[in-house]
Amino acid sequence: MNGHARELADGFDLEKLTADFYANPYPTYRALREHAPVKRLPNGCYFLTRYDDLIAAYKNTKTFSSDKKKEFLPKYGNSLLYEHHTTSLVFNDPPAHTRVRRLIMGALSPRAIAGMEPYLIALVDSLLDRIATKDRFELIGDFASAIPVEVIGNLLDVPHDEREPLRDWSLAILGALEPVIAQDAFDRGNDAVKDFLAYLETLVERRRAKPGNPERDVLTRLIQGEDNGERLTAKELLHNCIFLLNAGHETTTNLIGNGLVTLSQYPDEKQRLLAQPDLIKTAVEEMLRYESSNQLGNRMIVEETELGGIKMPPGTLVTLCIGAANRDPAQFPNPEGFDVARTPNRHLAFGTGAHQCAGMALARLEGAIAISRFLARFPNYVLDGEPVRGGRVRFRGFLSVPCRRGA
């Protein structure tokens, strides 16, 4: 076994992944943590798998930069994809990052999120009512993916009859963030940015003419800016609206889908949660740890540093493996086990430090309401066929999960 683990670590190349890896990356992550925790890949990038190393990178924004202009130029050229991924909140350093984040966080205040709860419950219940009319259903299409698109659509106050393309645009733009992309994936991503920008221009124009309530309408808040006169440029405004949909959409879909599939694989834990519904908050944290929706992050070294005894000069690219860090035995007892009552659980599914996910409170609320109400309604649900993974390494989730409601 040890020889096989060393072989996995030695042969790992993020640009040449196998079908086995996409199905289950965790044996490879374990091998890397044990044998090559700061692994130099053939392309010269370093791949980090230890919890403490990720914490160090997240917290030191002066050394580990999130700015992607240099990294993404060779990949995307002078394209709309490049413009988008180098303008959005997540791929910028302070002070630009701080300014945009403050505007977005103002619209995602605890009060604003608490105000969304009644609507969220009504949305989830209406989806469950539809599922109740059929014996077989699609967990992702009929349930998990329908929730965040509606939530983000409401945050930006996108009219209901204009929401249909949002999910496909988001999947195409995020798909282009994979370590290696084919020309057709690049073209799909670029077209999605173009179409999304064109749509948002008309939406922003309408909202400027007829503003919404900035306490609840993120788009109105971003247009109006702060009381001190701080505003986003026209380009920043459009690209950060796209970012809001992307950040809150696929990751939350994955949280709900991954969580319910994992519970079906751990029947004892599922029964425990059914018997003690008040465990839902710790259960959601464990789902985020066990199958992180977002598995990878990236940084560029801007000041010489050392990790694991390896000196890294400025310009070095670093990949942070969240999926591996969240199963690090140095941080989590029995890390390969699934425990709905695990505490403490300082997982990194939302990152940490300056770039900690701005929408994490909303994602937690969506996950808790969706999963708890699904379980209360269909406690005997079973998978009805093999779930289909999304074929992504960065974003881990399912494209489809055929289910039956059960007896």
C-alpha positions in Angstrom: 0.0 0.0 0.0 2.8 2.4 0.9 4.5 1.7 -2.4 1.3 2.4 -4.3 0.8 5.7 -2.4 4.4 6.8 -3.2 3.7 5.9 -6.9 0.5 8.0 -6.8 2.4 11.0 -5.3 5.4 10.6 -7.7 3.2 10.4 -10.8 0.7 13.2 -10.0 0.3 15.8 -12.7 -2.7 18.2 -12.4 -2.7 18.6 -16.2 -3.0 14.8 -16.9 -5.6 13.5 -14.6 -7.2 10.0 -14.8 -10.8 8.9 -14.7 -10.1 7.2 -11.3 -8.9 10.6 -10.0 -12.0 12.4 -11.1 -14.2 9.7 -9.5 -12.2 9.8 -6.2 -9.3 12.1 -5.8 -8.8 11.5 -2.0 -6.4 8.5 -2.2 -4.1 10.7 -4.3 -4.5 13.6 -2.0 -3.6 11.4 1.0 -0.5 10.1 -0.9 0.6 13.6 -1.7 0.1 14.8 1.9 2.2 11.8 3.2 5.0 11.7 0.5 5.1 15.1 -1.3 3.1 17.7 0.6 4.8 20.5 -1.4 4.8 18.8 -4.7 6.5 20.4 -7.7 4.4 19.6 -10.8 5.9 19.2 -14.3 4.7 22.8 -15.2 6.7 24.2 -12.4 3.7 25.0 -10.1 3.7 23.8 -6.5 0.7 21.7 -5.2 0.0 22.1 -1.5 -2.0 19.5 0.4 -1.3 20.1 4.2 -3.8 22.1 6.2 -1.2 24.3 8.0 0.4 25.2 4.6 -2.9 26.3 3.2 -3.6 28.4 6.3 -0.2 30.1 5.9 -0.9 30.9 2.3 -4.4 32.2 2.9 -3.3 34.5 5.8 -0.2 36.0 4.1 -1.7 38.0 1.3 1.5 40.0 0.9 3.5 36.9 -0.1 0.7 34.8 -1.7 -1.1 37.0 -4.2 -4.6 36.3 -5.6 -4.1 38.7 -8.6 -4.4 36.5 -11.7 -3.3 38.9 -14.5 0.1 37.3 -15.1 -1.2 33.7 -14.6 -4.3 33.9 -16.8 -2.8 35.9 -19.8 -1.1 32.9 -21.4 -4.3 30.8 -20.8 -7.0 33.2 -22.0 -5.1 35.8 -24.1 -6.8 39.1 -24.5 -10.3 37.7 -24.2 -13.5 38.4 -22.3 -12.8 35.4 -20.1 -9.5 37.1 -19.2 -11.2 40.4 -18.5 -13.8 38.7 -16.3 -11.5 36.5 -14.3 -9.1 39.4 -13.6 -11.8 41.9 -12.6 -13.9 39.8 -10.3 -13.6 40.0 -6.5 -12.0 36.6 -5.9 -9.0 37.2 -8.2 -7.8 40.5 -6.8 -5.6 41.7 -4.0 -6.3 44.6 -1.6 -7.1 47.5 -2.0 -9.3 46.6 -5.0 -10.4 43.4 -3.3 -11.2 45.2 0.0 -13.3 47.9 -1.8 -15.5 45.5 -3.8 -15.9 43.1 -0.9 -17.1 45.8 1.4 -19.8 46.8 -1.1 -20.9 43.2 -1.5 -20.8 42.3 2.2 -23.0 45.3 2.9 -25.8 43.6 1.0 -25.1 40.2 2.6 -25.5 41.4 6.2 -26.7 39.0 8.8 -30.0 40.9 8.9 -30.4 40.7 5.1 -29.7 37.0 5.1 -32.1 36.3 8.0 -34.7 38.1 5.9 -34.3 35.6 3.1 -35.2 32.6 5.3 -39.0 32.6 4.8 -38.6 32.9 1.0 -35.9 30.1 1.0 -38.3 27.8 2.9 -41.1 28.5 0.5 -38.8 27.9 -2.5 -37.5 24.6 -1.1 -41.0 23.4 -0.2 -42.4 24.2 -3.7 -39.6 22.1 -5.2 -40.3 19.3 -2.8 -44.0 19.5 -3.7 -43.1 18.9 -7.3 -40.9 16.0 -6.4 -43.7 14.5 -4.3 -45.8 14.1 -7.5 -43.4 11.5 -9.0 -41.7 8.4 -7.7 -38.4 9.0 -9.6 -36.6 12.4 -9.7 -33.3 14.0 -10.6 -31.6 15.3 -7.4 -29.5 18.0 -9.2 -31.9 19.2 -11.9 -35.1 19.0 -9.9 -33.7 20.3 -6.6 -30.1 21.2 -5.9 -29.4 23.4 -8.9 -32.8 25.1 -8.8 -32.2 26.7 -5.3 -29.1 28.9 -5.7 -30.1 30.2 -9.2 -33.3 31.5 -7.6 -31.5 32.9 -4.6 -28.9 34.8 -6.6 -31.6 35.8 -9.1 -33.5 37.4 -6.2 -30.3 39.1 -4.8 -29.8 40.8 -8.1 -33.6 41.1 -8.6 -33.4 39.4 -12.1 -37.0 39.0 -13.4 -38.1 35.4 -13.2 -38.7 35.1 -16.9 -35.1 36.1 -17.6 -33.4 33.6 -15.4 -33.3 30.6 -17.7 -29.8 31.1 -19.2 -28.1 31.9 -15.9 -27.2 28.3 -14.9 -25.6 27.5 -18.3 -23.7 30.8 -18.4 -22.3 30.1 -15.0 -21.3 26.5 -15.8 -19.5 27.6 -18.9 -17.6 30.4 -17.3 -16.5 28.3 -14.3 -15.7 25.4 -16.6 -13.0 27.5 -18.1 -11.2 27.7 -14.8 -10.2 24.0 -15.0 -6.4 23.5 -15.1 -6.5 22.4 -18.7 -9.3 23.4 -21.1 -10.1 22.4 -24.7 -10.8 25.0 -27.4 -14.6 24.3 -27.3 -14.7 24.9 -23.5 -12.7 28.2 -23.9 -15.2 29.2 -26.7 -18.2 28.3 -24.5 -16.8 30.3 -21.6 -16.0 33.3 -23.7 -19.4 33.3 -25.4 -21.1 33.0 -21.9 -19.2 36.1 -20.6 -20.2 38.1 -23.8 -23.9 37.1 -23.5 -24.0 37.7 -19.7 -22.4 41.1 -20.0 -24.9 42.1 -22.8 -27.8 41.0 -20.6 -26.4 42.8 -17.5 -25.9 46.1 -19.4 -29.7 46.2 -20.0 -30.5 45.1 -16.4 -28.2 47.8 -15.0 -29.8 50.4 -17.2 -33.3 49.4 -16.1 -32.2 49.4 -12.4 -30.5 52.9 -12.7 -33.9 54.2 -14.0 -35.9 52.4 -11.3 -33.7 51.5 -8.3 -34.7 48.8 -5.8 -34.2 48.6 -2.1 -30.4 48.6 -1.5 -31.0 46.7 1.8 -32.1 43.7 -0.2 -31.2 44.3 -3.9 -27.4 43.8 -4.3 -27.4 45.2 -7.8 -28.9 48.5 -6.6 -26.4 48.6 -3.7 -23.5 48.1 -6.1 -24.8 50.8 -8.5 -25.3 53.3 -5.7 -22.1 52.5 -3.8 -21.2 53.6 -0.3 -22.3 56.8 1.5 -18.7 58.0 1.3 -19.0 58.1 -2.5 -17.1 54.8 -3.1 -18.4 53.2 -6.3 -17.5 50.5 -8.7 -16.5 51.3 -12.3 -18.9 50.2 -15.0 -16.7 47.2 -15.8 -16.2 46.2 -12.2 -20.0 46.4 -11.6 -20.8 44.0 -14.5 -18.1 41.5 -13.8 -18.8 41.3 -10.1 -22.5 40.6 -10.8 -21.3 37.7 -12.9 -19.0 36.7 -10.1 -21.9 36.7 -7.6 -23.9 34.3 -9.6 -20.9 32.0 -10.3 -19.7 32.0 -6.7 -23.1 31.3 -5.2 -24.4 28.9 -7.8 -22.3 25.9 -8.6 -20.7 25.6 -5.1 -24.1 25.6 -3.4 -25.6 23.2 -5.9 -22.6 20.9 -5.1 -23.0 21.3 -1.3 -26.7 20.1 -1.5 -26.0 17.3 -4.0 -22.8 16.1 -2.4 -24.4 16.3 1.1 -27.5 14.2 0.2 -25.4 11.6 -1.8 -22.9 11.3 1.1 -25.8 10.7 3.6 -27.1 7.9 1.4 -23.6 6.3 1.6 -23.5 6.6 5.4 -27.0 5.3 6.5 -26.1 5.3 10.2 -25.2 9.0 10.0 -28.4 9.7 8.0 -30.5 8.0 10.7 -28.7 10.0 13.4 -29.5 13.2 11.6 -33.1 12.1 11.1 -33.4 11.3 14.8 -31.6 14.6 15.8 -32.6 17.3 13.2 -30.9 19.9 15.4 -27.6 18.5 14.2 -28.2 20.0 10.7 -25.7 22.9 11.3 -22.8 20.6 12.2 -23.9 18.1 9.5 -23.6 20.9 6.8 -20.1 21.8 8.0 -19.1 18.1 7.8 -20.5 17.9 4.2 -18.4 21.0 3.3 -15.3 19.4 4.8 -15.8 15.8 3.5 -16.7 16.7 -0.1 -15.6 20.4 -0.5 -17.6 22.0 -3.3 -14.5 24.0 -4.3 -11.4 21.8 -4.2 -8.6 24.0 -5.5 -7.4 27.6 -5.0 -4.4 29.4 -6.6 -1.9 32.0 -5.6 1.2 33.5 -7.0 4.3 34.1 -4.9 5.3 37.8 -4.9 7.9 37.8 -2.2 10.4 34.9 -1.8 9.2 32.4 0.8 9.8 28.9 2.0 7.3 26.1 2.5 8.2 22.5 3.6 11.9 23.3 3.3 11.5 24.5 -0.4 12.5 28.0 -1.4 10.0 29.7 -3.7 11.0 32.8 -5.7 8.6 35.5 -6.8 6.5 34.4 -9.8 6.1 30.9 -8.5 2.5 29.6 -9.0 1.0 27.7 -6.1 -2.2 25.5 -6.1 -3.9 25.2 -2.7 -5.7 21.8 -2.5 -8.7 22.4 -0.2 -10.0 18.9 -0.7 -6.7 17.5 0.7 -6.3 19.9 3.6 -9.9 19.2 4.7 -8.9 15.5 5.3 -5.5 16.2 6.9 -5.2 14.0 10.0 -3.1 16.6 11.7 -6.2 18.8 11.9 -9.1 16.3 11.8 -9.4 13.1 13.8 -10.6 10.2 11.6 -10.5 12.5 8.6 -11.8 9.9 6.1 -14.8 9.3 8.3 -18.1 11.2 8.0 -19.5 12.5 11.3 -22.6 14.7 11.3 -21.8 15.9 14.8 -18.1 16.7 14.2 -16.8 19.5 16.3 -14.6 21.5 16.2 -14.6 21.5 12.4 -12.4 24.3 11.1 -12.6 23.2 7.4 -11.3 25.4 4.6 -14.3 24.9 2.2 -14.8 28.7 2.3 -11.1 29.5 2.5 -10.0 31.8 5.4 -8.4 35.2 5.9 -9.1 38.2 3.6 -10.5 36.0 0.9 -12.9 34.0 3.0 -16.1 33.5 1.0 -18.3 36.6 1.2 -21.5 34.5 0.8 -20.7 31.7 3.3 -23.5 32.6 5.7 -26.0 32.5 2.8 -24.6 29.2 1.5 -24.8 27.6 5.0 -28.5 28.8 5.3 -29.3 27.4 1.8 -27.6 24.1 2.6 -29.3 23.7 6.0 -32.8 24.5 4.8 -32.6 22.5 1.6 -31.1 19.3 3.2 -33.1 19.4 6.4 -36.5 19.9 4.6 -35.6 17.3 2.0 -34.8 14.7 4.7 -38.0 15.5 6.7 -40.1 15.1 3.5 -38.3 12.1 2.0 -36.5 10.3 4.8 -36.3 7.0 2.7 -34.9 8.4 -0.5 -32.5 6.1 -2.4 -30.2 6.5 -5.3 -31.7 5.0 -8.4 -28.7 4.4 -10.6 -25.1 5.6 -10.7 -24.7 9.3 -10.0 -22.7 11.2 -12.8 -19.9 13.4 -11.6 -19.3 16.8 -13.2 -15.9 15.8 -14.6 -14.2 18.8 -12.8 -11.2 18.8 -10.5 -11.7 22.4 -9.2 -15.4 22.2 -8.5 -16.5 18.8 -7.2 -20.1 17.9 -7.6 -22.6 15.9 -9.7 -24.2 16.6 -13.0 -27.0 14.2 -12.3 -28.2 11.9 -9.4 -31.2 9.7 -10.3 -33.3 9.1 -7.1 -36.4 7.5 -5.9 -38.5 8.9 -3.0 -38.6 5.5 -1.4 -41.4 4.0 0.7 
